[in-house]
Amino acid sequence: MIGVDIVSNERIKKAVERFGERFLKRIYTPLELEYCKKQADWIACLSARWAGKEAVLKAVYQSKGIVLKFSEIEILGDFGKPAKVRLLREELKDLQVLISLSHEREYSVAISYIITNGGFL
């Protein structure tokens, strides 16, 4: 299954400005926040993760019929290497999800793929 999402970086910036820590803690894990806060454009980093979580949410729902919360999806970066997805819901811990994130000045986009038995689902 495939999931895709695009988000305006300005939308995430406004949410951070309006709701602050309450928004950040509801959507992002501590590791995601730690990673993004080290980036030159931390809002774009957060936006890319928002899009990534949406993309993963869509792919998981299509393949398993399970609706995830954003807090159950963790997208970890490794400075210059592809991001990795970790699903925090127990029954999905073994599900393999590939993700690609991209961001530029105005938008962030993500696409996710669920892999089973060495191939695409």
N, C-alpha and C positions, 0 to 999 in steps of 0.2 A: 504494500500500500504506500501511497505517496501523500504527503501533506505539503502545502505551500502557504505562505503568508507574506504580506508586505505591510509595513507600518510607517507612518510619518514620524520622524524623529522629534518634530515639534510637539506632537501629541504626547509622547512620553515625557518630554521636558516639562510640559504644562502639568502633567499628573504629578511629577516629582515636586514641582514648585507648589502645587496646591495641597497635596496630601502628605508630602515629605516621607518620614520614616514609616508611617503607617502603610503607605502604598508600597514602598520598597520591601518591607518585611512580609507583606501579603503575597507579593508576586515573585520575589527573588530569594534564593537561598543565601546563607552567609558566604559561601564560597563564590557564588556568582557576584555578589556585591564586592567582595574583596578583590576579585579579578578586575571588574569594571572600574572600580575607583582608582586603579593603577594606570588606566589608559588615559592618553591625552584627551580623547573625546569620550568621556565616560557615558554621556547620554546616548551616543550612537551605539556604544557597547550594550547598554541596557536595552535599547530599541531592537538590536539584532537578536538578543535573547528573548525579548517579547515575541518577535516574529517566529523565532525558533520554537518557542513553547506552543504557539498557535499551530504551527506546522505539525509538530509532534502530536498534539492533541487531536488534530484532524486525522492523521494517519492511524493512530491507535484506535480511535472510534470506528473508523472504516474497517479495520482488521479484527477488532475484538469486541466492539460494541460497548466499550467502557469510556465514560466521560471522566477525564482527569482534571484535577485542579492544577493551576499554574505551579503551585508549591510542591506538586508531586513530580515535577519535571526539572531536572538540573542540567544546565548546559555549561560545561566546563571548557575554558580556553586554555591554551598552552603557548601563548606568545609566538605567533607566526606559524603554528601548526593547526591542522583542522580541529574544530571543536568536537567535543564528545558529549553524548547524551547519557544521563543516568536517570532511570525511572525509579522513583522512590516508593512506589506502591508495591507491596510484597509480591502479589501475584504476577507482576510484570517485570520483576528484576532480571529475568533471563531473556527478555525480549531485546533483540539487537536492533538499534536504531542508528542509522547514519544521518548526518545533518551537514548542510552547507549554509553558511551565513555570509551575508555581504551587507555593507552599509556604505553610504556616501553622504554628502551634505544634507540632503532632505529626507531620504528614505532608507529603511533597512528591510532586507528580504531574507527569507529562509526557505529551504526545501528539506524535507525529511523523507527517508526511505526506511521501511521496516524490512529486515532480512530474516528469513527462516531457512534452516537446513542449507546454509551456504549460498542461497540465492534470494532473489527478491520475492516477496510475498505477492 
